[in-house]
Structures are given as structure tokens and as C-alpha cells.
């Protein structure tokens, strides 16, 4: 009897140990426990489910206890750019160009500061439409800024105006200055009758008055009713503009400098673009092989210009921009292919001359003539340039 009591006591102790075998899972449920007695085994179990993962304990020796904790799997979300165009990313539910979007610059959700632009995925200060950044800090309108006329650092001479990116002394006869433009108020729909008096959309300007139809004897150029016989901005046809100090007579631009001549440049301190200055002529030297190949060569305003291309391919594929009002000479001699495939942009008012040597010096050269004399000389005769005579008063090919 005493032995039987000891046996029952032993079984009860084992059942208690089995019931306490596990307390799983943070936040798990209390679970349930069961026990059974028999000749050899008794089991007790406690189970719970929680975020903490799973735990179990098993006790053996005639009584077993088990406890299983719960399992938790984190939610998964897959981001995909399926359906977006090249260079775009899926930001939320939209395909975004993160290289240019100011609200998602460089990556989704990264917004630029107000007023900044997003360029190549980097936020930075931006310029207004029609302006360019000069000196990495100032936005300027190069079409009207006399200190940056046509490009950064291209300043006009004292008293000159910057009109449409060109330095001019006076507006052509028959036009007047409205802001930074020389306009004909008789026909200009943005300045009809007076500066800044714009016609309504769909109306035209004729005789200084806005209306629906052009007066007799005029032609429609956009919204402008122009008298092509005397309108300096539409002389002889739409958008055919006369130069400074000229007037439109019977459809032809007259006056100003005589053909082949231009006023003497003012000169002054030799500009940085010049390798040397000879009186009022800026000399730009490209004498080494390939020295200026593929470059853009800008002659400074207020100076005549002499570009010397003396080495092999020294000015090949270059773009040479002549000064606005003064003479421009380009010499391609002393090597092979000196100026091959180059483009020479003559000014509207200055005379322009190209001297070509042998050995393909001017092979493929394109000369865009202005309104003054335009000429080419080819002593070797093997590679004459192509002259686009345009409105040149005199065009002399090789």
C-alpha cells in the first residue's frame, strides 16, 4: 500500500513537470493541457501560437509533455517596373523618369527644393525658359543681355544694344526698339501701333491696327501684315530682315556699309579669346596638328577676326563663328586637311573671306555667307569650299 502511494505520488509529479514543460510565444494563447495515466506513460501538452516563433519541449519517461509555439511570416511585397518605358522607374503606381522629375529626382520620393530643376537625377538651380546659366551662377537672356549677347561673356561695345543675340548700334530705319527688339509697329502683332500692344489670338496687325484681315498691298507673315516693299523685318518677303543702319527700299535692304566694307572696329583691350591682337583685329591661332579640331571658335564682338589654321587637321570639323559686324578672314594653309569639314558662319554685316591651300585644306568646308561680301580663294584649286551665298551682296567662289 505504501509502495502504491509512492508510485501515485511519482506519477503526479511527472504530470506537473510535463504541464510546465513550455510557455511559448510572445503574445501566444494559453493553450490546453491533457494528461493520461497508464501503466507506462502519461502525457501532458501545452500549445500556444504567437509572433515569437516556435518552441517545443518533450519530456519522456512514462510521461511526455510537448509545447509548440506559433510561427509568423512577414508580409512580402514585390516592386516592379513592368510596363515602364526605358529610363523610367515605378514610383507608387506611376512610371517616373527619375532623371528629370523634380518630385522623384534620382530615386522615388526624393523631391527637389522649390525652384530647383532635376537634371540627370541631381537637383540644382535652374534657369527660366530662354535663359542660360553663365559663370555657373547667373541666369541670363543671351538674346538681349548686352554683357552676354549671343553667348556667355560676349559683351557689346558701349552704346550698342543686344537684339536677337546680336550687338547693334541702331534699329533699321522704319523700326523702333521695344524692350530688346527692333520691331515694326505698323505690322508687328505683339507691338501693334505701339510697344507691347499685342493683338488678340487670331487677329493680325496691319497699318498699326489689329483686325481680322490684312490691308491691301500687304502680305501675311505669321500675324504680321507686312508691306514687303518697305518693312525692314520683312523686306522683299517674310522674315527677310535688313541690317543695322539699313532701310528697306522697293523690297531691297539699302544703305549701311558699302558692299565689301564695314565700319572700323572699336578694338580696346585684347580679348582672352585672341592669341594676339593686331590693331583692331583679333588673331586666333590654330597652328598645331589637330589643335582646334572639332572645336567651336567664337570671334569676340567688337573686333575684326583672323582665324589661322596652319597644321594638319588643325581646324577640321570645327565651327567658326565670325564677329557680328566686322570683317572675318579664315586661312587654311600649311598642312593637310587644315579645315576639312569645317563650318564657317559669316556675320550679317561683316565681309567674310576664306583662303584655302592645297592637300584638301578646304575639303568639305561649308561657308554660310551673311549680307556683306562673301568670298573664297583657292590658289591650289584642289578643294574649293561650298559657299551658301544667301543674301550676300557679293558672292565670289573659287
HELIX and SHEET records of a PDB file:
HELIX    1   1 UNK A    2  UNK A   19  1                                  18    
SHEET    1   A 2 UNK A  42  UNK A  45  0                                        
SHEET    2   A 2 UNK A  63  UNK A  66  1                                        
SHEET    1   B 2 UNK A  89  UNK A  91  0                                        
SHEET    2   B 2 UNK A  94  UNK A  96 -1                                        
SHEET    1   C 2 UNK A 116  UNK A 119  0                                        
SHEET    2   C 2 UNK A 122  UNK A 125 -1                                        
SHEET    1   D 2 UNK A 132  UNK A 134  0                                        
SHEET    2   D 2 UNK A 138  UNK A 140 -1                                        
SHEET    1   E 2 UNK A 161  UNK A 163  0                                        
SHEET    2   E 2 UNK A 166  UNK A 168 -1                                        
SHEET    1   F 2 UNK A 176  UNK A 178  0                                        
SHEET    2   F 2 UNK A 181  UNK A 183 -1                                        
SHEET    1   G 2 UNK A 204  UNK A 206  0                                        
SHEET    2   G 2 UNK A 209  UNK A 211 -1                                        
SHEET    1   H 2 UNK A 219  UNK A 221  0                                        
SHEET    2   H 2 UNK A 224  UNK A 226 -1                                        
SHEET    1   I 2 UNK A 246  UNK A 249  0                                        
SHEET    2   I 2 UNK A 252  UNK A 255 -1                                        
SHEET    1   J 7 UNK A 276  UNK A 278  0                                        
SHEET    2   J 7 UNK A 281  UNK A 286 -1                                        
SHEET    3   J 7 UNK A 304  UNK A 309  1                                        
SHEET    4   J 7 UNK A 328  UNK A 332  1                                        
SHEET    5   J 7 UNK A 352  UNK A 356  1                                        
SHEET    6   J 7 UNK A 373  UNK A 378  1                                        
SHEET    7   J 7 UNK A 394  UNK A 396  1                                        
SHEET    1   K 5 UNK A 296  UNK A 298  0                                        
SHEET    2   K 5 UNK A 319  UNK A 321  1                                        
SHEET    3   K 5 UNK A 343  UNK A 345  1                                        
SHEET    4   K 5 UNK A 366  UNK A 368  1                                        
SHEET    5   K 5 UNK A 386  UNK A 388  1                                        
END                                                                             
